[in-house]
């Protein structure tokens, strides 16, 4: 039985100058959607997967360097060992965290909240405007979020080239 990664590799070999996009990927895999897709170890380098529904997909070990994932739904996706430069954190009281590089900069998602790292800094400076938390709950969550900000800043500093790479590849599309 041929794996999805092998199907993608065969398509890439036959189409060396074409961009892999969500429509082509659906055709290669002979599926109607990518939700729950098994893309383990697939070469998705430079793929245009904008607005793709990758919820709960297995992307373990997938090469996603340079892939355009703007507005892609990655909730629940297994990104373990994927080369994407997304920072993910589990276990905070505020929920799952994903720091995702985009052409417009870094997008931070913490539970149901999204914005920039500086937006999060502003939010946690007070007890006002927190989604799903107030008063003492804000005080309980604040130390973890402060540590998260430091981690995000370190990750962003270590990956300064990725935004330029994404903008060069996908910025005008």
Backbone torsions as a table, in degrees:
resi	resn	phi	psi	omega
1	UNK	NA	131.2	-179.0
2	UNK	-81.6	130.9	177.8
3	UNK	-78.7	163.2	177.2
4	UNK	-62.7	-38.1	177.9
5	UNK	-60.8	-39.3	178.1
6	UNK	-68.1	-38.5	177.0
7	UNK	-62.5	-42.1	179.4
8	UNK	-66.4	-43.0	178.8
9	UNK	-60.1	-41.4	179.2
10	UNK	-64.0	-43.3	179.1
11	UNK	-62.3	-44.2	179.8
12	UNK	-60.8	-38.7	179.6
13	UNK	-65.9	-39.0	-179.3
14	UNK	-78.7	-20.8	-174.9
15	UNK	-131.1	63.5	-172.1
16	UNK	-65.4	-21.8	-176.4
17	UNK	-105.2	2.1	-178.1
18	UNK	-97.4	150.8	177.0
19	UNK	-87.7	129.7	175.4
20	UNK	-75.8	123.3	177.5
21	UNK	-127.9	177.0	-175.5
22	UNK	-59.5	-41.2	-179.9
23	UNK	-63.3	-43.6	178.0
24	UNK	-64.6	-42.6	179.8
25	UNK	-60.2	-42.3	176.9
26	UNK	-60.5	-41.4	179.6
27	UNK	-66.1	-45.1	-180.0
28	UNK	-59.6	-44.4	-175.7
29	UNK	-84.1	-7.8	-179.4
30	UNK	54.5	51.0	179.6
31	UNK	-131.0	163.7	-179.7
32	UNK	-89.8	-22.2	179.3
33	UNK	-153.6	165.5	-177.9
34	UNK	-97.6	-0.7	177.6
35	UNK	-56.6	127.0	-179.1
36	UNK	68.1	17.0	-178.8
37	UNK	-67.0	143.7	175.9
38	UNK	-93.1	98.5	-178.2
39	UNK	-115.3	26.8	178.9
40	UNK	-55.2	131.4	175.5
41	UNK	60.4	16.1	180.0
42	UNK	-75.5	145.8	176.0
43	UNK	-88.3	94.1	179.1
44	UNK	-105.6	20.1	-178.6
45	UNK	-55.1	126.6	176.9
46	UNK	70.6	9.2	-179.1
47	UNK	-69.6	144.5	176.0
48	UNK	-95.8	95.2	-176.9
49	UNK	-111.7	30.0	178.5
50	UNK	-53.2	135.2	174.8
51	UNK	61.9	14.3	179.1
52	UNK	-73.9	146.3	175.9
53	UNK	-93.0	97.7	-179.1
54	UNK	-106.9	20.6	179.8
55	UNK	-53.6	132.0	174.1
56	UNK	61.5	14.0	176.8
57	UNK	-72.9	149.3	178.1
58	UNK	-93.3	103.3	-179.3
59	UNK	-108.4	21.7	-178.1
60	UNK	-57.4	121.2	177.1
61	UNK	75.0	4.4	-179.4
62	UNK	-69.0	144.4	176.6
63	UNK	-91.2	101.5	-177.7
64	UNK	-108.4	15.5	179.9
65	UNK	-56.4	130.5	176.3
66	UNK	72.9	2.8	179.4
67	UNK	-70.9	141.6	176.1
68	UNK	-89.8	105.2	-178.8
69	UNK	-110.8	20.0	-179.1
70	UNK	-57.3	126.8	179.5
71	UNK	63.5	14.1	174.5
72	UNK	-74.5	142.4	178.5
73	UNK	-90.2	106.8	-178.5
74	UNK	-106.8	9.8	-177.4
75	UNK	-58.1	124.4	177.8
76	UNK	79.9	-0.3	-179.9
77	UNK	-70.0	143.3	176.5
78	UNK	-85.7	101.3	-178.6
79	UNK	-100.2	12.4	-177.7
80	UNK	-55.7	124.9	176.0
81	UNK	65.9	12.8	174.7
82	UNK	-76.3	138.4	178.8
83	UNK	-87.0	90.2	-172.8
84	UNK	-135.0	-22.5	-175.3
85	UNK	64.9	27.5	169.9
86	UNK	-87.2	133.5	175.2
87	UNK	-95.5	123.9	177.1
88	UNK	-122.5	143.4	179.1
89	UNK	-137.6	133.0	174.9
90	UNK	-116.1	156.2	170.9
91	UNK	101.4	-3.7	176.7
92	UNK	-77.8	148.5	178.9
93	UNK	-59.0	-26.1	-179.2
94	UNK	-81.2	-8.1	177.4
95	UNK	113.7	-175.5	179.6
96	UNK	-63.9	148.7	-178.2
97	UNK	-122.8	138.3	171.4
98	UNK	-139.9	124.7	173.3
99	UNK	-107.2	111.7	-168.6
100	UNK	-117.3	127.3	175.5
101	UNK	-74.9	135.9	176.2
102	UNK	-133.7	171.0	177.1
103	UNK	-60.7	-26.2	-177.8
104	UNK	-92.4	1.2	-177.4
105	UNK	123.8	-160.5	-176.9
106	UNK	-92.4	130.4	178.0
107	UNK	-106.6	123.4	-179.0
108	UNK	-107.8	128.5	176.5
109	UNK	-121.1	123.5	177.3
110	UNK	-126.3	107.2	-176.1
111	UNK	57.9	-124.1	-179.3
112	UNK	-89.7	-2.0	-177.6
113	UNK	-95.8	144.8	172.1
114	UNK	-143.3	151.9	-179.3
115	UNK	168.3	-154.9	178.6
116	UNK	-100.3	170.2	177.0
117	UNK	-62.1	-41.0	179.0
118	UNK	-67.0	-32.9	174.5
119	UNK	-62.1	-41.3	178.8
120	UNK	-66.6	-39.8	176.8
121	UNK	-57.9	-44.4	178.5
122	UNK	-63.7	-42.6	-178.3
123	UNK	-61.7	-47.2	-173.7
124	UNK	-81.0	-4.1	176.6
125	UNK	-71.1	-18.2	179.3
126	UNK	-130.9	179.5	174.1
127	UNK	-103.6	13.8	-176.6
128	UNK	-102.4	141.5	171.5
129	UNK	81.1	8.8	179.4
130	UNK	-73.6	133.1	173.0
131	UNK	-75.1	132.3	174.3
132	UNK	61.8	23.6	176.6
133	UNK	-155.0	146.5	175.0
134	UNK	-155.4	160.7	175.1
135	UNK	53.3	-123.7	-176.8
136	UNK	-63.1	-29.0	178.3
137	UNK	-65.6	-36.8	175.3
138	UNK	-62.2	-44.8	179.6
139	UNK	-61.5	-36.1	179.4
140	UNK	-69.8	-37.0	-177.2
141	UNK	-83.2	-25.0	-171.9
142	UNK	-56.1	-47.4	-177.7
143	UNK	-59.4	-41.2	178.3
144	UNK	-65.0	-38.8	179.7
145	UNK	-70.6	-34.3	175.5
146	UNK	-64.8	-42.5	176.8
147	UNK	-64.6	-37.9	177.8
148	UNK	-61.0	-42.5	179.4
149	UNK	-59.3	-45.1	178.9
150	UNK	-61.7	-41.8	178.6
151	UNK	-64.0	-43.6	178.9
152	UNK	-61.8	-44.6	179.8
153	UNK	-62.2	-41.7	178.1
154	UNK	-64.2	-41.0	179.1
155	UNK	-65.2	-43.0	179.5
156	UNK	-64.0	-41.5	178.7
157	UNK	-64.4	-34.7	-179.3
158	UNK	-77.6	-12.3	-175.8
159	UNK	-130.3	42.1	-175.4
160	UNK	-63.8	-25.3	-176.2
161	UNK	-76.9	-20.7	-171.9
162	UNK	-65.2	-38.0	-179.2
163	UNK	-64.0	-44.1	178.2
164	UNK	-62.6	-42.8	178.5
165	UNK	-60.4	-44.2	-179.8
166	UNK	-66.7	-42.2	180.0
167	UNK	-64.8	-42.7	178.2
168	UNK	-60.9	-38.8	-175.9
169	UNK	-83.7	-40.0	-169.7
170	UNK	-122.6	-5.4	-171.0
171	UNK	-58.6	-33.1	-175.4
172	UNK	-94.9	6.0	-176.0
173	UNK	-92.9	NA	NA
